[in-house]
Amino acid sequence: MGVLITVLVVFAVAGLVLLALSLRNVQQYEKGVVFRFGRLLPDIRGPGLRVIRPIGDRMRKVSVQTEVLGIPPQGSITADNVTLTVDAVVYFKVIDPVKALVNVRNYPAAVSQIAQTSLRSVIGRADLDTLLSDRDHINAELKKVMDAPTEEPWGLRIERVEIKDIALPESMMRSMSKQAEAERERRARVIAADGEFQASQRLSDAAATMADTPGALQLRLLQTVVDVSAEKNSTLVMPFPVEMLRFFEHQSRDSDDESDGRLVRRSDRHAAISAGAVIPEPAIPAPALARSVSLPGERVGSRAEVAREQRDNWPTRRDAEESLSG
């Protein structure tokens, strides 16, 4: 009896082990591919609890989720001979688990390698401006290049390819920044010039309207005074008539012409004197000598003092020249 119980227990344990070896759990995002003694079975097991033969069968699970694969930075030369470094990211998924297992070994590594070579090839056919401004076109071309060797033979679908970063040399970055700055300044100058042109046209129309109505200029002046006084300023600036400025300008020109004429005459006279020319002395009337009358008690030397005083007050030649030049 004891031997029978032992045999039953052994068979029960063996059955449980075989059952455990026969059951496989397949997730919703997976597909099961069964190999029987190394030969592929045509049936692909879907998600759920699946039973296989415990001896001779082997199941490989393949994920059908979209996988993200980063491409390491790749140094490349563009069509216009600019050296740069580009890295990208690839989104792909398995659409045929049998091909992904049978036709290629380690398909994620294979996708990574073909993505690197395709990236270098596409970058080499594009110039720098296209690479920077039209990334959608570059991404689409890169996806098209990668689809050809992966979808049909490997059972993989490249859903999307995106260029993440483009590293340019320092010299190229400085040149591009200078170019962008010059372009911005050109646009700013064009916009400022256009604004000045439009403002001049508006001012010309306003001036023509005010010329037809003389009272409009006075009203505009009063409005300007009101606007300035509304700011509570302690200084009020009043415009000065232009006609008054022109009058003073003409007066200053006339006075400058007269002073220039006097200076010319004086310079001619000094030039003649320095050349040794004989200039007639101006007729200077001799001052009338005061009559010397001796008064009682007057000192005898009073006449000599009067004569000395007259001699000191006698006009000289220099005084005569200055009186004539004045």
C-alpha positions in Angstrom: 0.0 0.0 0.0 2.8 2.4 0.8 4.5 1.6 -2.4 1.3 2.4 -4.4 0.9 5.7 -2.6 4.6 6.6 -3.4 4.1 5.8 -7.1 1.0 7.9 -7.3 2.7 10.8 -5.6 5.6 10.5 -8.1 3.2 10.5 -11.1 1.3 13.5 -9.7 4.5 15.5 -9.2 5.7 14.5 -12.7 2.3 15.5 -14.2 2.5 18.9 -12.4 6.0 19.4 -13.7 5.0 18.6 -17.3 2.0 20.8 -17.0 4.1 23.6 -15.8 6.5 23.1 -18.7 3.6 23.1 -21.1 1.9 26.3 -20.1 3.1 29.7 -21.4 1.6 33.1 -20.6 1.6 35.6 -23.5 1.0 39.2 -22.7 -1.3 41.4 -24.7 1.6 43.3 -26.4 3.4 40.1 -27.3 3.2 37.4 -30.0 4.4 33.8 -29.4 6.4 32.0 -32.0 6.8 28.2 -31.4 9.7 26.1 -32.6 9.3 22.3 -32.4 12.7 20.6 -32.5 14.1 23.7 -34.2 11.4 23.8 -36.8 9.1 26.8 -37.0 5.4 26.1 -36.5 3.0 28.1 -38.7 0.7 29.1 -35.9 1.5 32.3 -34.0 0.2 32.2 -30.5 -1.7 35.2 -29.4 -2.0 36.8 -25.9 -3.3 34.5 -23.0 -2.4 31.2 -21.5 -1.0 28.9 -24.2 -0.1 25.2 -24.1 2.8 23.7 -25.9 4.5 20.3 -25.7 6.8 20.1 -22.8 9.3 18.2 -24.7 10.6 19.5 -28.1 8.7 22.8 -28.2 10.2 26.2 -27.5 8.4 29.5 -27.5 9.9 32.9 -28.3 7.9 35.9 -27.3 8.2 39.0 -29.5 7.0 42.4 -28.4 4.9 44.3 -31.0 5.1 47.6 -29.1 6.7 50.7 -30.7 10.3 50.8 -29.6 12.4 53.9 -29.3 16.0 53.6 -30.4 18.5 56.5 -30.0 21.1 56.9 -32.7 24.5 58.0 -31.2 26.0 61.3 -32.6 27.4 60.8 -36.1 30.0 63.0 -37.7 29.3 63.8 -41.3 30.1 66.3 -44.1 27.2 68.0 -45.9 27.0 68.6 -49.6 28.5 72.1 -49.2 31.5 70.7 -47.3 30.5 71.6 -43.7 31.5 69.2 -41.0 28.9 68.7 -38.3 27.7 66.1 -35.8 24.1 64.9 -35.9 22.1 62.6 -33.6 18.6 61.2 -34.1 16.0 58.9 -32.7 14.1 56.1 -34.5 10.6 54.8 -33.7 9.9 51.3 -35.0 7.8 48.2 -34.3 7.6 44.6 -35.3 4.9 43.7 -37.7 6.0 40.2 -38.6 7.4 38.3 -35.6 8.5 35.3 -37.7 10.7 37.5 -40.0 12.0 39.4 -37.0 13.2 36.2 -35.4 14.2 34.1 -38.4 15.6 36.6 -40.9 17.7 38.8 -38.7 19.6 38.3 -35.4 19.2 40.9 -32.7 17.0 43.2 -34.8 17.3 46.3 -32.4 21.1 46.3 -33.0 20.5 45.8 -36.8 18.1 48.8 -36.8 20.7 50.9 -35.0 23.4 50.2 -37.5 21.3 50.8 -40.5 20.0 54.0 -39.0 23.6 55.3 -38.5 24.6 54.5 -42.1 21.4 56.0 -43.5 21.8 59.1 -41.4 25.3 59.7 -42.8 24.1 59.1 -46.3 21.2 61.5 -46.1 23.3 64.2 -44.4 26.0 63.9 -47.1 23.4 64.6 -49.9 21.9 67.7 -48.3 23.4 71.1 -47.8 23.6 73.0 -44.5 20.7 75.4 -45.2 18.4 72.6 -46.1 19.4 70.6 -43.0 18.7 73.6 -40.7 15.5 74.9 -42.3 13.8 71.9 -43.8 14.1 69.1 -41.2 10.8 67.6 -42.2 12.1 66.8 -45.6 15.3 65.3 -44.2 13.3 63.2 -41.7 11.0 61.9 -44.4 13.9 61.0 -46.7 15.7 59.3 -43.8 12.6 57.2 -43.1 12.3 56.2 -46.7 15.9 55.1 -46.8 15.5 53.0 -43.7 12.2 51.4 -44.8 13.6 49.6 -47.8 15.9 47.1 -46.0 13.9 46.7 -42.8 10.2 46.3 -43.6 10.0 43.6 -46.2 12.9 41.3 -45.3 13.0 41.9 -41.5 9.3 42.4 -40.7 10.0 45.8 -39.1 8.2 49.1 -39.7 10.0 52.4 -39.3 7.2 54.6 -38.0 9.2 57.8 -37.5 12.7 59.2 -37.6 13.6 62.5 -36.0 16.8 64.5 -36.0 17.4 65.6 -32.4 20.4 67.9 -32.5 22.9 69.4 -35.0 26.2 70.4 -33.5 28.1 72.9 -35.6 31.7 74.0 -35.3 32.4 77.2 -33.3 33.6 79.1 -36.3 30.5 78.3 -38.3 28.3 79.3 -35.3 30.0 82.7 -35.1 29.6 83.2 -38.9 25.9 82.3 -38.7 25.3 84.6 -35.7 27.0 87.5 -37.6 24.8 86.8 -40.7 21.7 86.7 -38.6 22.6 89.9 -36.8 23.3 91.7 -40.1 20.0 90.4 -41.5 18.1 91.7 -38.5 19.7 95.1 -38.7 18.9 95.3 -42.4 15.3 94.6 -41.7 15.3 97.1 -38.9 16.7 99.8 -41.1 14.2 99.0 -43.9 11.3 99.2 -41.5 12.6 102.5 -40.0 13.1 104.0 -43.5 9.6 102.9 -44.5 8.2 104.4 -41.4 10.0 107.7 -42.1 8.7 107.7 -45.6 5.1 107.2 -44.5 5.4 109.8 -41.8 6.8 112.3 -44.4 3.9 111.7 -46.7 1.4 112.2 -43.8 3.2 115.4 -42.7 3.2 116.7 -46.3 -0.5 116.1 -46.6 -1.0 117.8 -43.2 1.1 120.8 -44.3 -0.9 121.1 -47.5 -4.1 121.1 -45.6 -2.9 123.7 -43.1 -1.6 125.9 -46.0 -5.1 126.0 -47.4 -6.5 127.0 -44.0 -4.3 129.6 -42.2 -6.3 129.3 -39.0 -5.5 125.6 -38.8 -1.8 126.3 -37.9 -2.8 128.6 -35.1 -5.2 126.0 -33.7 -2.5 123.3 -33.9 -0.2 125.6 -32.0 -2.8 126.1 -29.3 -3.4 122.4 -29.1 0.3 121.8 -28.7 0.5 124.3 -25.9 -2.5 122.6 -24.2 -0.8 119.2 -24.5 2.5 120.5 -23.0 0.8 122.3 -20.1 -1.3 119.2 -19.3 1.9 117.4 -18.0 2.3 120.0 -15.2 5.7 121.1 -16.4 7.3 124.3 -15.0 8.7 125.2 -18.4 6.5 126.0 -21.4 8.1 126.0 -24.8 6.6 128.4 -27.3 7.4 128.0 -31.0 9.2 131.0 -32.6 8.0 132.2 -36.1 10.3 131.2 -38.8 9.8 134.6 -40.6 11.2 136.4 -37.6 14.3 134.2 -37.7 14.8 134.9 -41.4 14.5 138.7 -40.6 17.2 138.5 -38.0 19.3 136.4 -40.4 19.2 139.1 -43.1 20.0 141.8 -40.6 23.0 139.8 -39.3 24.2 139.3 -42.9 24.0 143.0 -43.7 25.9 144.0 -40.5 28.5 141.3 -41.3 29.0 142.8 -44.8 29.5 146.3 -43.4 32.0 145.1 -40.8 33.9 143.1 -43.5 34.1 146.3 -45.6 35.6 148.3 -42.7 38.1 145.6 -42.0 39.1 145.5 -45.6 39.7 149.3 -45.6 41.6 149.2 -42.4 43.8 146.2 -43.6 44.5 148.2 -46.9 45.7 151.2 -44.9 47.9 149.1 -42.6 49.3 147.4 -45.6 50.2 150.7 -47.2 51.8 152.0 -44.1 53.9 148.8 -43.8 55.0 149.2 -47.4 56.4 152.6 -46.8 53.8 154.6 -48.6 53.3 158.3 -47.7 50.0 158.8 -46.1 49.0 162.4 -45.7 48.5 163.5 -42.2 45.0 164.4 -41.3 44.4 168.1 -40.7 44.1 168.4 -37.0 43.1 171.9 -35.8 45.5 173.3 -33.3 43.9 174.0 -30.0 43.6 177.6 -29.2 46.1 178.6 -26.6 44.7 180.0 -23.5 45.6 183.6 -22.9 48.0 184.0 -20.1 46.8 186.6 -17.9 48.8 187.3 -14.8 46.6 187.7 -11.9 47.5 189.2 -8.7 49.1 186.7 -6.5 49.7 184.2 -9.3 53.0 182.4 -9.4 55.4 183.0 -12.2 55.6 179.3 -13.4 51.9 179.1 -14.2 52.4 179.7 -17.9 54.9 176.9 -18.1 52.5 174.5 -16.6 49.7 175.5 -19.0 52.0 175.0 -21.9 53.1 171.5 -20.6 49.4 170.5 -20.2 48.6 171.6 -23.8 51.5 169.6 -25.1 50.3 166.5 -23.3 46.8 166.8 -24.6 47.9 167.3 -28.2 46.5 164.6 -30.5 49.1 162.2 -31.9 49.3 160.5 -35.3 48.0 157.2 -33.9 44.9 159.0 -32.5 44.2 160.5 -35.9 44.5 157.1 -37.6 42.1 155.6 -35.1 39.6 158.4 -35.5 39.7 158.1 -39.3 39.4 154.3 -39.3 36.4 154.6 -36.9 
